């Protein structure tokens, strides 16, 4: 089993995820491609000292675009795996 810092790559902080954090107590992270729900839950609990109630996982396929600088070249963004983690009421994660 990989270490907690290898499972959770980075938090995703956008306008939509900020709303989820403040209103619904849900936090979004980019996670390793082979991570499973229970591994993500244990990693978040160990790293941030909070209690996780639910984990939703989303596989996002990278977009395919054509380059403007090099005619005919196709660029593909990497595939990403996201985890939306719901915390127990009263728990909070502070990002520095």
DSSP file (Angstrom, degrees, kcal/mol; ACC not computed):
  #  RESIDUE AA STRUCTURE BP1 BP2  ACC     N-H-->O    O-->H-N    N-H-->O    O-->H-N    TCO  KAPPA ALPHA  PHI   PSI    X-CA   Y-CA   Z-CA
    1    1 A X              0   0    0      0, 0.0     0, 0.0     0, 0.0     0, 0.0   0.000 360.0 360.0 360.0 130.2    0.0    0.0    0.0
    2    2 A X        -     0   0    0      1,-0.1     5,-0.1     2,-0.1     2,-0.0  -0.231 360.0 -95.8 -68.1 159.2    1.5    3.4   -1.0
    3    3 A X    >>  -     0   0    0      1,-0.1     4,-1.2     4,-0.0     3,-1.0  -0.255  35.9-106.6 -70.2 163.0    2.2    6.1    1.6
    4    4 A X  H 3> S+     0   0    0      1,-0.3     4,-2.1     2,-0.2     3,-0.2   0.856 119.5  54.4 -63.2 -36.6   -0.4    8.8    2.3
    5    5 A X  H 34 S+     0   0    0      1,-0.2    -1,-0.3     2,-0.2    -3,-0.0   0.687 107.6  52.1 -73.4 -15.3    1.6   11.5    0.6
    6    6 A X  H <4 S+     0   0    0     -3,-1.0    -1,-0.2     1,-0.1    -2,-0.2   0.739 109.7  48.5 -87.0 -25.3    1.7    9.3   -2.6
    7    7 A X  H  < S+     0   0    0     -4,-1.2    25,-2.0    -3,-0.2     2,-0.7   0.941 109.9  51.4 -77.8 -50.3   -2.1    8.8   -2.6
    8    8 A X  E  <  +A   31   0A   0     -4,-2.1    23,-0.2    23,-0.2    -1,-0.2  -0.805  63.7 175.3 -92.4 114.4   -3.1   12.4   -2.2
    9    9 A X  E     -     0   0A   0     21,-2.5     2,-0.3    -2,-0.7    -1,-0.2   0.943  59.4 -34.1 -84.2 -53.2   -1.2   14.5   -4.8
   10   10 A X  E     -A   30   0A   0     20,-1.3    20,-3.3     2,-0.0    -1,-0.3  -0.979  58.7-101.0-164.3 156.0   -2.7   18.0   -4.3
   11   11 A X  E     -A   29   0A   0     -2,-0.3     2,-0.6    18,-0.2    18,-0.3  -0.544  31.1-130.9 -79.4 151.4   -6.0   19.8   -3.3
   12   12 A X        -     0   0    0     16,-2.6     2,-0.6    -2,-0.2    16,-0.4  -0.919  24.8-173.8-103.6 117.1   -8.1   21.3   -6.0
   13   13 A X        +     0   0    0     -2,-0.6     2,-0.2    14,-0.1    14,-0.0  -0.909  24.1 133.9-119.0 104.8   -9.0   24.9   -5.1
   14   14 A X     >  -     0   0    0     -2,-0.6     4,-2.0     1,-0.0     5,-0.2  -0.756  69.4 -91.3-133.4-179.7  -11.5   26.5   -7.5
   15   15 A X  H  > S+     0   0    0     -2,-0.2     4,-1.5     2,-0.2     5,-0.1   0.909 125.8  47.5 -63.0 -42.1  -14.6   28.6   -7.2
   16   16 A X  H  > S+     0   0    0      1,-0.2     4,-1.9     2,-0.2    -1,-0.2   0.912 113.0  46.9 -67.9 -43.2  -16.8   25.5   -7.3
   17   17 A X  H  > S+     0   0    0      1,-0.2     4,-2.2     2,-0.2    -1,-0.2   0.818 107.2  58.2 -70.9 -28.6  -14.8   23.5   -4.8
   18   18 A X  H  X S+     0   0    0     -4,-2.0     4,-2.3     2,-0.2    -1,-0.2   0.888 106.2  49.4 -64.9 -37.9  -14.7   26.5   -2.4
   19   19 A X  H  X>S+     0   0    0     -4,-1.5     4,-2.7     2,-0.2     5,-0.6   0.921 109.9  51.0 -63.8 -44.5  -18.5   26.5   -2.4
   20   20 A X  I  X>S+     0   0    0     -4,-1.9     6,-1.7     1,-0.2     4,-1.4   0.891 111.5  48.9 -60.0 -39.6  -18.4   22.7   -1.6
   21   21 A X  I  X5S+     0   0    0     -4,-2.2     4,-0.7     4,-0.2    -2,-0.2   0.941 117.2  38.6 -65.7 -48.0  -16.0   23.4    1.3
   22   22 A X  I  <5S+     0   0    0     -4,-2.3    -2,-0.2    -5,-0.1    -1,-0.2   0.893 128.9  27.5 -74.9 -39.2  -18.0   26.2    2.8
   23   23 A X  I  <5S+     0   0    0     -4,-2.7    -3,-0.2    -5,-0.2    -2,-0.2   0.872 134.2  22.5 -92.1 -40.6  -21.6   24.9    2.3
   24   24 A X  I  <<S-     0   0    0     -4,-1.4    -3,-0.2    -5,-0.6    63,-0.1   0.413  93.1-121.6-113.9   0.1  -21.4   21.1    2.2
   25   25 A X     << +     0   0    0     -4,-0.7    62,-2.2    -5,-0.6     2,-0.4   0.889  64.2 141.2  58.6  42.6  -18.1   20.3    4.0
   26   26 A X  E     - B   0  86A   0     -6,-1.7     2,-0.4    60,-0.2    60,-0.2  -0.947  34.2-162.4-117.3 137.4  -16.7   18.5    1.0
   27   27 A X  E     - B   0  85A   0     58,-2.8    58,-3.5    -2,-0.4     2,-0.4  -0.939   7.7-144.9-122.0 141.8  -13.0   18.7   -0.1
   28   28 A X  E     + B   0  84A   0    -16,-0.4   -16,-2.6    -2,-0.4     2,-0.3  -0.897  20.1 175.8-113.3 134.1  -11.6   17.8   -3.6
   29   29 A X  E     -AB  11  83A   0     54,-2.4    54,-2.6    -2,-0.4     2,-0.5  -0.955  32.9-124.1-132.4 149.9   -8.2   16.3   -4.2
   30   30 A X  E     -AB  10  82A   0    -20,-3.3   -21,-2.5    -2,-0.3   -20,-1.3  -0.848  42.9-172.1 -86.5 130.2   -6.2   15.0   -7.1
   31   31 A X  E     -AB   8  81A   0     50,-2.7    50,-0.6    -2,-0.5   -23,-0.2  -0.743  29.0 -77.0-123.8 169.1   -5.2   11.4   -6.2
   32   32 A X    >   -     0   0    0    -25,-2.0     3,-1.5    -2,-0.2    -1,-0.1  -0.280  42.1-118.0 -63.3 150.1   -3.0    8.6   -7.6
   33   33 A X  T 3  S+     0   0    0      1,-0.3    -1,-0.1    46,-0.1    49,-0.1   0.788 113.7  44.4 -63.1 -29.0   -4.4    6.7  -10.6
   34   34 A X  T 3  S+     0   0    0     47,-0.1    -1,-0.3     2,-0.0     2,-0.1   0.289  86.0 124.4 -99.9  10.8   -4.5    3.4   -8.7
   35   35 A X    <   -     0   0    0     -3,-1.5     2,-0.2   -28,-0.1    -4,-0.1  -0.443  45.5-153.7 -74.5 143.6   -6.0    4.8   -5.4
   36   36 A X     >  -     0   0    0     -2,-0.1     4,-2.4     1,-0.1     5,-0.2  -0.694  29.4-101.3-111.6 167.4   -9.2    3.3   -4.1
   37   37 A X  H  > S+     0   0    0      1,-0.2     4,-2.5    -2,-0.2     5,-0.2   0.913 120.0  46.4 -55.8 -50.0  -11.9    4.8   -1.9
   38   38 A X  H  > S+     0   0    0      1,-0.2     4,-2.2     2,-0.2    -1,-0.2   0.842 112.2  52.0 -67.0 -31.4  -10.8    3.3    1.4
   39   39 A X  H  > S+     0   0    0      2,-0.2     4,-2.3     1,-0.2    -1,-0.2   0.907 110.5  48.0 -68.4 -41.6   -7.1    4.2    0.7
   40   40 A X  H  X S+     0   0    0     -4,-2.4     4,-2.5     2,-0.2     5,-0.2   0.918 111.5  50.6 -64.0 -43.4   -8.1    7.9    0.0
   41   41 A X  H  X S+     0   0    0     -4,-2.5     4,-2.3     1,-0.2    -2,-0.2   0.928 112.6  45.5 -61.2 -46.2  -10.2    8.0    3.2
   42   42 A X  H  X S+     0   0    0     -4,-2.2     4,-2.3     1,-0.2    -1,-0.2   0.883 112.6  51.5 -65.2 -37.7   -7.3    6.6    5.4
   43   43 A X  H  X S+     0   0    0     -4,-2.3     4,-2.5     2,-0.2     5,-0.2   0.911 111.5  46.1 -66.2 -42.9   -4.8    9.0    3.7
   44   44 A X  H  X S+     0   0    0     -4,-2.5     4,-2.5     2,-0.2     6,-0.3   0.918 113.5  49.6 -66.1 -43.2   -7.0   12.1    4.4
   45   45 A X  H  X S+     0   0    0     -4,-2.3     4,-1.2    -5,-0.2     5,-0.3   0.907 115.7  43.0 -62.0 -41.9   -7.7   11.0    8.0
   46   46 A X  H  < S+     0   0    0     -4,-2.3    -2,-0.2    -5,-0.2    -1,-0.2   0.896 118.9  42.4 -71.5 -40.4   -3.9   10.4    8.6
   47   47 A X  H  < S+     0   0    0     -4,-2.5    -2,-0.2    -5,-0.2    -3,-0.2   0.870 128.5  25.0 -77.7 -37.3   -2.7   13.5    6.9
   48   48 A X  H  < S-     0   0    0     -4,-2.5    -3,-0.2    -5,-0.2    -2,-0.2   0.438  96.0-125.5-111.4  -1.1   -5.2   16.1    8.1
   49   49 A X     <  +     0   0    0     -4,-1.2     2,-0.2    -5,-0.3    -4,-0.2   0.925  66.9 124.2  56.5  50.9   -6.4   14.5   11.4
   50   50 A X        -     0   0    0     -6,-0.3     2,-0.5    -5,-0.3    -1,-0.2  -0.805  64.8-107.9-129.8 171.8  -10.1   14.6   10.5
   51   51 A X        -     0   0    0     -2,-0.2    37,-2.3    37,-0.1     2,-0.4  -0.928  28.7-150.5-108.0 121.5  -12.9   12.0   10.2
   52   52 A X  E     +C   87   0A   0     -2,-0.5    35,-0.2    35,-0.2     3,-0.1  -0.754  18.2 176.6 -92.8 132.8  -14.1   11.1    6.7
   53   53 A X  E     +     0   0A   0     33,-2.7     2,-0.3    -2,-0.4    34,-0.2   0.724  66.9   8.9-103.5 -29.6  -17.7   10.0    6.2
   54   54 A X  E     -C   86   0A   0     32,-1.4    32,-2.9     2,-0.0     2,-0.4  -0.997  54.1-161.0-154.5 146.6  -17.8    9.5    2.4
   55   55 A X  E     -C   85   0A   0     -2,-0.3     2,-0.4    30,-0.2    30,-0.2  -0.991   5.7-170.7-132.7 124.9  -15.5    9.4   -0.7
   56   56 A X  E     -C   84   0A   0     28,-2.6    28,-3.2    -2,-0.4     2,-0.4  -0.946  11.5-155.7-111.1 136.3  -16.6    9.9   -4.3
   57   57 A X  E     -C   83   0A   0     -2,-0.4     2,-0.4    26,-0.2    26,-0.2  -0.929   8.5-171.6-118.0 137.2  -14.1    9.2   -7.0
   58   58 A X  E     -C   82   0A   0     24,-2.8    24,-3.1    -2,-0.4     2,-0.6  -0.993  13.8-151.1-128.3 129.5  -14.1   10.7  -10.6
   59   59 A X  E     -C   81   0A   0     -2,-0.4     2,-0.5    22,-0.2    22,-0.2  -0.907  18.0-164.0 -97.8 118.4  -11.9    9.7  -13.5
   60   60 A X  E     -C   80   0A   0     20,-3.3    20,-2.7    -2,-0.6     2,-0.3  -0.907  10.2-141.1-107.9 122.8  -11.5   12.7  -15.8
   61   61 A X        -     0   0    0     -2,-0.5    18,-0.1    18,-0.2    17,-0.1  -0.615  26.5-109.6 -82.2 140.7  -10.2   12.2  -19.3
   62   62 A X        -     0   0    0     -2,-0.3    17,-0.1    15,-0.3     2,-0.1  -0.386  33.5-110.6 -70.6 145.2   -7.7   14.7  -20.7
   63   63 A X        -     0   0    0     15,-0.2    14,-2.5    -2,-0.1     2,-0.5  -0.433  21.7-136.3 -75.1 149.2   -8.9   17.1  -23.4
   64   64 A X  E     +D   76   0B   0     12,-0.2     2,-0.3    -2,-0.1    12,-0.2  -0.934  31.9 169.2-106.7 126.2   -7.5   16.7  -27.0
   65   65 A X  E     -D   75   0B   0     10,-3.3    10,-3.5    -2,-0.5     2,-0.4  -0.903  32.4-119.9-132.7 159.9   -6.6   20.0  -28.6
   66   66 A X  E     -D   74   0B   0     -2,-0.3     8,-0.2     8,-0.2     2,-0.2  -0.828  35.1-113.8-100.0 144.3   -4.8   21.1  -31.7
   67   67 A X        -     0   0    0      6,-3.0     5,-0.4    -2,-0.4     6,-0.2  -0.478  14.4-158.6 -77.3 142.6   -1.7   23.4  -31.4
   68   68 A X  S    S+     0   0    0     -2,-0.2     3,-0.2     3,-0.1    -1,-0.1   0.784  92.6  48.6 -86.6 -31.2   -1.8   26.9  -32.7
   69   69 A X  S    S+     0   0    0      1,-0.2     2,-0.7     4,-0.0    -1,-0.1   0.909 115.6  40.7 -77.2 -42.6    2.0   27.3  -32.9
   70   70 A X  S >  S-     0   0    0      3,-0.1     3,-1.9     0, 0.0    -3,-0.3  -0.909  91.6-129.4-112.4 107.7    2.7   24.0  -34.7
   71   71 A X  T 3  S+     0   0    0     -2,-0.7    -3,-0.1     1,-0.3     3,-0.1  -0.280  87.7   9.3 -59.2 131.1    0.1   23.4  -37.4
   72   72 A X  T 3  S+     0   0    0     -5,-0.4     2,-0.4     1,-0.3    -1,-0.3   0.337  91.0 132.5  85.5  -6.8   -1.4   19.9  -37.3
   73   73 A X    <   -     0   0    0     -3,-1.9    -6,-3.0    -6,-0.2     2,-0.5  -0.638  45.8-147.7 -82.7 133.8    0.1   18.9  -33.9
   74   74 A X  E     -D   66   0B   0     -2,-0.4     2,-0.4    -8,-0.2    -8,-0.2  -0.870   9.9-163.1-104.0 130.6   -2.4   17.4  -31.5
   75   75 A X  E     -D   65   0B   0    -10,-3.5   -10,-3.3    -2,-0.5     2,-0.5  -0.929   1.7-164.0-114.2 135.2   -1.9   18.0  -27.8
   76   76 A X  E     -D   64   0B   0     -2,-0.4   -12,-0.2   -12,-0.2     2,-0.1  -0.978  14.4-136.8-122.5 128.3   -3.6   15.9  -25.1
   77   77 A X        -     0   0    0    -14,-2.5   -15,-0.3    -2,-0.5     2,-0.0  -0.484  39.0 -95.5 -74.0 151.1   -3.9   16.9  -21.4
   78   78 A X        -     0   0    0     -2,-0.1     2,-0.2     1,-0.1   -15,-0.2  -0.309  37.1-105.7 -69.4 152.2   -3.2   14.0  -19.0
   79   79 A X        -     0   0    0    -17,-0.1     2,-0.3   -18,-0.1   -18,-0.2  -0.525  40.8-159.7 -72.0 145.1   -6.0   11.9  -17.5
   80   80 A X  E     - C   0  60A   0    -20,-2.7   -20,-3.3    -2,-0.2     2,-0.5  -0.960  15.2-147.7-132.2 145.3   -6.7   12.8  -13.8
   81   81 A X  E     -BC  31  59A   0    -50,-0.6   -50,-2.7    -2,-0.3     2,-0.3  -0.971  21.3-168.2-112.9 124.7   -8.4   11.0  -11.0
   82   82 A X  E     -BC  30  58A   0    -24,-3.1   -24,-2.8    -2,-0.5     2,-0.4  -0.827   8.5-157.8-112.3 149.7  -10.2   13.2   -8.5
   83   83 A X  E     -BC  29  57A   0    -54,-2.6   -54,-2.4    -2,-0.3     2,-0.7  -0.995   4.3-157.4-127.3 127.9  -11.6   12.4   -5.1
   84   84 A X  E     -BC  28  56A   0    -28,-3.2   -28,-2.6    -2,-0.4     2,-0.5  -0.925  18.4-162.9-103.0 115.9  -14.4   14.4   -3.4
   85   85 A X  E     -BC  27  55A   0    -58,-3.5   -58,-2.8    -2,-0.7     2,-0.5  -0.876   7.6-154.3-107.9 124.3  -14.1   13.7    0.4
   86   86 A X  E     -BC  26  54A   0    -32,-2.9   -33,-2.7    -2,-0.5   -32,-1.4  -0.851  15.9-154.3 -96.9 129.5  -17.0   14.5    2.8
   87   87 A X  E     - C   0  52A   0    -62,-2.2   -35,-0.2    -2,-0.5     3,-0.1  -0.619  24.9 -92.3-101.3 161.1  -16.0   15.2    6.4
   88   88 A X    >   -     0   0    0    -37,-2.3     3,-1.9    -2,-0.2   -37,-0.1  -0.331  58.8 -82.5 -65.0 152.1  -17.9   14.8    9.6
   89   89 A X  T 3  S+     0   0    0      1,-0.2    -1,-0.1    -2,-0.0     3,-0.1  -0.346 118.4  23.4 -59.1 132.4  -19.8   17.8   10.8
   90   90 A X  T 3  S+     0   0    0      1,-0.4    -1,-0.2    -3,-0.1     2,-0.2   0.065  95.4 113.6  98.3 -24.7  -17.4   20.2   12.7
   91   91 A X    <   -     0   0    0     -3,-1.9    -1,-0.4   -40,-0.1     2,-0.3  -0.536  42.3-180.0 -80.4 149.2  -14.2   18.9   11.0
   92   92 A X        -     0   0    0     -2,-0.2     2,-0.5   -44,-0.1    -4,-0.0  -0.995  22.5-143.7-149.2 147.3  -12.3   21.3    8.8
   93   93 A X        -     0   0    0     -2,-0.3     2,-0.5   -72,-0.1   -44,-0.0  -0.969  14.5-155.5-114.6 128.7   -9.2   21.2    6.6
   94   94 A X        -     0   0    0     -2,-0.5     2,-0.5   -46,-0.1    -2,-0.0  -0.912   4.5-155.5-105.0 122.6   -7.1   24.4    6.4
   95   95 A X              0   0    0     -2,-0.5    -2,-0.0     1,-0.1     0, 0.0  -0.848 360.0 360.0 -97.2 130.2   -4.9   24.8    3.3
   96   96 A X              0   0    0     -2,-0.5    -1,-0.1     0, 0.0    -2,-0.0   0.468 360.0 360.0 -82.3 360.0   -1.9   27.1    3.8
